[in-house]
Amino acid sequence: NNTNKEMKSTTAATKKWKDFIAGFKVLDVVPDDQVLVEVKETDLVPDVIKKLWAMKIHSVPVAAADGKSYVAIVDIVDLLDTIVLMTELKEVFEAFLSDDLSWEDWLKQEKLVFKECKVQDAISMKDSKWCPVFIGAPLSSLMDMFSKEVNFRRCPVINGDGIVKGLVSQTDVLMFLAKTITGFPLIADLPIAKIMPKAPGKVFTCSSEDEARVAFREMAEHRVSGIGVVDEKGTLVEVASSSDLMYYEAKGKLFESIRMPIMKFLAAGAKKRRKPVTCTVTDTLSSVIKKLDRHHVHRVFVVDKDTKPIAVLSACDVITACEKL
């Protein structure tokens, strides 16, 4: 009987939550003070990275060369492939050449080639496609776009005339959820064990002994913006993210630095380092949402009693859980 009562209470709470979400539009989560920034498909990748870093953003609309339309949204993750490829081409050339290249000579060539790389050469139109959402559309439709099935990180918002009024990100939706979900205790207090996939995906990590480029190769290969750094015992000790990479390129020191040991690379970066944001399987949905929002991160690592990562809950995972309840 108690089980039946709990099921009925949960069902009623879920319906109340869905009805609540249905009362909001995309407009309700678009930042008021947003400055719309854009780049052109003919802009150079180093310049775009510097712009992303200066504006403290990870994505930006890409306009056609004539400036009359938008063709894509470029994300720092889209640029990782190009950066990682440039850092590893030396080994490829050495495999075909009898004489080793000096790092000094290669570094000069590497910088020269990268400086000429354009946005249109670096992005995939499949992964970076331009897909706007109407400002008056239901919030649930935006949450669908940010869910695991689609997994957009940021969407352009247009009015009825098709004019772009701004961009909305997963972070904006998380801010909304952090402010509102506590009003629904049965939803807010759900242990994350109940919203995690039955077969969690692989936790992407690198060793604390690896070079920094190994971490960014993992990000590029799996199209994620950050991975964990573990020590020899498998304990989570740091998190490497695309923001760390942007800092070095903005300073013009990316290719000199990316072969540094990852811990040294992170310690010498712009951000004051802090402990990785973690939770356990007994933490609640609302506590994870608040951690993502408060620490301005895109992922929370689920760890065991020894602080070894067993899963990752991304902003995308949390939005999916809140939308699919």
C-alpha positions as CSV (number, residue, x, y, z in Angstrom):
1,N,0.0,0.0,0.0
2,N,2.8,2.4,0.9
3,T,4.5,1.6,-2.4
4,N,1.3,2.4,-4.3
5,K,0.9,5.6,-2.5
6,E,4.5,6.6,-3.3
7,M,4.0,5.8,-7.0
8,K,0.8,7.9,-7.1
9,S,2.5,10.8,-5.3
10,T,5.4,10.6,-7.8
11,T,3.1,10.5,-10.8
12,A,1.1,13.5,-9.5
13,A,4.3,15.4,-8.8
14,T,5.6,14.6,-12.3
15,K,2.4,15.9,-13.9
16,K,2.6,19.0,-11.8
17,W,6.2,19.6,-12.9
18,K,5.4,19.1,-16.6
19,D,2.4,21.5,-16.3
20,F,4.7,24.0,-14.7
21,I,7.3,23.8,-17.5
22,A,4.5,24.0,-20.1
23,G,3.8,27.5,-18.8
24,F,7.1,28.9,-19.9
25,K,8.5,30.0,-23.3
26,V,12.0,30.2,-24.7
27,L,11.8,34.0,-24.1
28,D,11.9,33.3,-20.4
29,V,15.4,31.9,-20.4
30,V,17.1,34.2,-22.9
31,P,19.6,36.4,-21.0
32,D,18.4,40.1,-20.9
33,D,21.9,41.7,-21.1
34,Q,23.3,39.5,-23.9
35,V,25.6,41.0,-26.5
36,L,25.2,39.1,-29.8
37,V,28.7,38.2,-31.2
38,E,29.3,36.6,-34.5
39,V,32.2,35.6,-36.8
40,K,32.4,35.0,-40.5
41,E,33.2,31.6,-42.1
42,T,36.3,33.2,-43.6
43,D,37.6,34.4,-40.2
44,L,40.8,32.7,-39.0
45,V,40.6,30.1,-36.3
46,P,43.1,31.8,-33.9
47,D,41.1,35.0,-34.1
48,V,37.9,33.1,-33.3
49,I,39.4,31.4,-30.3
50,K,40.7,34.8,-29.0
51,K,37.2,36.2,-29.4
52,L,35.6,33.3,-27.6
53,W,38.1,33.7,-24.7
54,A,37.6,37.5,-24.5
55,M,33.8,37.1,-24.4
56,K,34.0,34.1,-22.0
57,I,31.8,32.1,-24.3
58,H,32.2,28.7,-26.0
59,S,30.0,29.1,-29.1
60,V,29.3,31.8,-31.7
61,P,27.2,32.1,-34.8
62,V,29.0,31.8,-38.1
63,A,27.9,34.2,-40.9
64,A,28.4,33.6,-44.6
65,A,31.2,35.4,-46.2
66,D,28.8,38.0,-47.6
67,G,27.3,38.6,-44.2
68,K,23.7,38.1,-45.4
69,S,22.9,34.9,-43.6
70,Y,24.1,32.5,-40.9
71,V,25.5,29.1,-41.9
72,A,26.5,27.4,-38.6
73,I,27.3,27.8,-34.9
74,V,31.0,27.1,-34.2
75,D,31.8,25.7,-30.8
76,I,35.3,25.4,-29.3
77,V,34.8,21.6,-29.5
78,D,34.5,22.0,-33.3
79,L,38.0,23.6,-33.3
80,L,39.6,21.0,-31.2
81,D,40.0,18.6,-34.1
82,T,42.1,21.1,-36.0
83,I,44.2,22.0,-33.0
84,V,44.9,18.4,-32.1
85,L,45.7,17.5,-35.7
86,M,48.2,20.3,-35.9
87,T,50.0,19.2,-32.7
88,E,50.4,15.6,-34.0
89,L,51.4,16.2,-37.6
90,K,55.1,16.3,-36.7
91,E,55.0,12.6,-35.8
92,V,53.2,11.9,-39.1
93,F,55.8,13.7,-41.2
94,E,58.6,12.0,-39.3
95,A,57.2,8.6,-40.2
96,F,57.7,9.5,-43.9
97,L,60.9,11.4,-43.7
98,S,64.3,10.0,-43.0
99,D,65.5,13.0,-41.1
100,D,63.9,14.1,-37.8
101,L,62.4,17.6,-37.7
102,S,63.6,19.8,-34.9
103,W,60.8,21.0,-32.6
104,E,61.9,24.5,-33.2
105,D,61.5,24.3,-36.9
106,W,58.3,22.4,-36.6
107,L,56.8,24.9,-34.2
108,K,57.5,27.7,-36.6
109,Q,55.7,25.8,-39.4
110,E,52.9,24.7,-37.2
111,K,52.1,28.3,-36.1
112,L,52.2,29.5,-39.7
113,V,49.8,26.9,-41.0
114,F,47.4,27.3,-38.1
115,K,47.3,31.1,-38.5
116,E,45.9,30.5,-42.1
117,C,43.2,28.1,-41.0
118,K,39.7,29.4,-41.6
119,V,36.5,28.6,-39.7
120,Q,34.9,27.1,-42.8
121,D,37.9,24.6,-42.9
122,A,37.6,23.6,-39.3
123,I,33.9,23.1,-38.7
124,S,31.6,20.2,-39.7
125,M,28.3,21.4,-41.0
126,K,26.7,18.2,-39.7
127,D,27.7,19.0,-36.1
128,S,27.6,22.8,-36.3
129,K,24.4,23.3,-38.3
130,W,22.4,26.4,-37.9
131,C,19.1,25.5,-36.2
132,P,17.2,28.4,-34.7
133,V,14.4,28.3,-32.2
134,F,11.4,30.7,-32.2
135,I,11.4,33.0,-29.2
136,G,7.8,32.2,-28.5
137,A,8.2,28.4,-28.6
138,P,7.5,26.3,-25.5
139,L,10.4,26.0,-23.2
140,S,10.0,22.2,-23.5
141,S,10.9,22.4,-27.2
142,L,14.2,24.1,-26.3
143,M,14.9,21.4,-23.6
144,D,14.3,18.8,-26.3
145,M,17.1,20.4,-28.4
146,F,19.4,20.4,-25.5
147,S,18.6,16.8,-24.5
148,K,20.8,13.7,-25.3
149,E,18.8,12.9,-28.5
150,V,19.9,16.2,-30.1
151,N,22.5,17.6,-27.8
152,F,22.9,21.1,-29.0
153,R,24.9,23.2,-26.6
154,R,23.6,26.6,-27.7
155,C,20.7,27.6,-30.0
156,P,20.1,30.9,-31.9
157,V,16.8,32.5,-30.9
158,I,14.7,34.3,-33.7
159,N,11.6,36.4,-33.7
160,G,8.6,36.1,-36.0
161,D,10.5,37.9,-38.8
162,G,13.4,35.5,-38.6
163,I,15.7,38.0,-37.0
164,V,18.2,36.7,-34.5
165,K,17.5,38.1,-31.1
166,G,20.2,36.2,-29.2
167,L,21.6,32.9,-28.2
168,V,20.4,30.6,-25.5
169,S,22.6,27.9,-23.9
170,Q,22.3,24.8,-21.7
171,T,23.7,27.0,-18.9
172,D,20.7,29.4,-19.3
173,V,18.3,26.5,-18.9
174,L,20.2,25.2,-15.8
175,M,19.9,28.6,-14.2
176,F,16.1,28.4,-14.7
177,L,16.0,24.9,-13.3
178,A,18.1,25.8,-10.3
179,K,15.7,28.6,-9.4
180,T,12.5,26.6,-9.8
181,I,13.0,22.9,-9.1
182,T,13.1,23.3,-5.3
183,G,9.4,24.2,-5.5
184,F,8.7,20.6,-6.4
185,P,10.3,18.5,-3.6
186,L,9.4,15.1,-4.9
187,I,11.2,15.9,-8.1
188,A,14.1,17.9,-6.6
189,D,14.8,15.2,-4.0
190,L,15.1,12.4,-6.5
191,P,18.5,10.6,-6.0
192,I,20.6,10.8,-9.1
193,A,20.8,7.0,-9.1
194,K,17.3,7.1,-10.4
195,I,18.0,9.4,-13.3
196,M,21.4,8.0,-14.4
197,P,21.4,5.6,-17.4
198,K,21.3,1.9,-16.4
199,A,24.5,1.5,-18.3
200,P,26.4,4.7,-17.8
201,G,28.8,5.6,-20.6
202,K,32.5,5.6,-20.3
203,V,34.1,8.3,-18.1
204,F,36.6,10.0,-20.3
205,T,39.9,10.7,-18.4
206,C,43.6,11.1,-18.9
207,S,46.5,10.3,-16.6
208,S,48.0,13.1,-14.5
209,E,51.3,12.0,-16.2
210,D,50.0,12.6,-19.7
211,E,50.9,15.5,-21.9
212,A,48.2,18.1,-22.3
213,R,47.6,17.2,-25.9
214,V,46.4,13.7,-24.8
215,A,43.6,15.3,-22.9
216,F,42.5,17.5,-25.8
217,R,42.8,14.5,-28.2
218,E,40.2,12.7,-26.0
219,M,37.9,15.7,-26.0
220,A,38.1,16.0,-29.8
221,E,37.6,12.3,-30.4
222,H,34.6,12.1,-28.1
223,R,33.2,15.6,-28.8
224,V,33.2,16.7,-25.1
225,S,34.3,20.0,-23.7
226,G,36.1,18.5,-20.7
227,I,37.5,15.3,-19.2
228,G,38.8,14.2,-15.8
229,V,42.4,13.8,-14.8
230,V,43.2,10.9,-12.6
231,D,46.3,9.9,-10.6
232,E,48.1,6.5,-10.5
233,K,45.4,5.2,-8.2
234,G,42.5,6.3,-10.5
235,T,41.5,9.1,-8.1
236,L,40.0,12.2,-9.7
237,V,42.5,15.1,-9.1
238,E,41.7,17.6,-11.8
239,V,39.5,18.5,-14.7
240,A,40.8,19.7,-18.1
241,S,38.5,21.7,-20.3
242,S,38.4,23.6,-23.6
243,S,38.6,26.8,-21.6
244,D,42.1,25.9,-20.6
245,L,43.0,25.6,-24.2
246,M,41.4,28.9,-25.2
247,Y,43.5,30.7,-22.6
248,Y,46.8,29.6,-24.1
249,E,45.8,30.3,-27.7
250,A,44.5,33.8,-26.6
251,K,48.0,34.4,-25.2
252,G,49.7,33.0,-28.4
253,K,51.3,30.2,-26.5
254,L,49.2,27.2,-27.4
255,F,51.6,25.1,-29.4
256,E,54.5,25.8,-27.1
257,S,52.4,24.7,-24.1
258,I,50.2,21.8,-25.3
259,R,53.1,19.3,-25.0
260,M,53.5,20.2,-21.3
261,P,52.5,17.6,-18.7
262,I,48.8,18.1,-18.1
263,M,49.1,19.1,-14.4
264,K,51.7,21.8,-15.2
265,F,49.6,22.9,-18.2
266,L,46.6,23.4,-15.9
267,A,48.5,25.0,-13.1
268,A,50.0,27.6,-15.4
269,G,46.7,28.5,-16.9
270,A,44.5,31.5,-16.3
271,K,41.9,30.0,-13.9
272,K,42.5,29.7,-10.2
273,R,42.4,25.9,-9.9
274,R,39.7,24.4,-7.7
275,K,38.7,20.9,-6.7
276,P,36.7,19.0,-9.4
277,V,33.0,19.3,-8.9
278,T,31.7,15.9,-7.8
279,C,28.7,14.1,-6.3
280,T,27.8,10.6,-5.3
281,V,24.9,8.4,-6.4
282,T,22.9,9.4,-3.3
283,D,23.0,13.1,-4.1
284,T,19.7,14.6,-5.3
285,L,18.8,16.0,-8.7
286,S,18.4,19.5,-7.3
287,S,21.8,19.4,-5.6
288,V,23.5,18.4,-8.9
289,I,21.7,21.2,-10.7
290,K,22.8,23.7,-8.1
291,K,26.4,22.5,-8.4
292,L,26.4,22.9,-12.1
293,D,24.9,26.4,-11.8
294,R,26.9,27.7,-8.8
295,H,30.3,26.5,-10.2
296,H,29.6,27.4,-13.8
297,V,30.6,24.0,-15.1
298,H,29.2,21.7,-17.7
299,R,29.7,18.4,-15.9
300,V,29.7,16.9,-12.4
301,F,31.7,13.7,-11.9
302,V,29.9,10.9,-9.9
303,V,32.6,9.4,-7.7
304,D,32.8,6.4,-5.3
305,K,34.0,6.4,-1.7
306,D,37.6,6.5,-3.0
307,T,36.9,9.6,-5.2
308,K,37.3,7.4,-8.3
309,P,35.0,8.6,-11.1
310,I,32.3,6.1,-12.0
311,A,30.1,8.3,-14.2
312,V,29.6,11.9,-15.4
313,L,26.4,13.9,-15.3
314,S,26.6,16.7,-17.9
315,A,24.3,19.7,-18.3
316,C,22.7,17.7,-21.2
317,D,22.0,14.7,-18.9
318,V,20.3,16.9,-16.3
319,I,18.2,18.8,-18.8
320,T,17.2,15.5,-20.4
321,A,16.1,14.1,-16.9
322,C,14.1,17.2,-16.1
323,E,12.4,17.1,-19.6
324,K,11.7,13.4,-19.7
325,L,10.4,12.9,-16.1
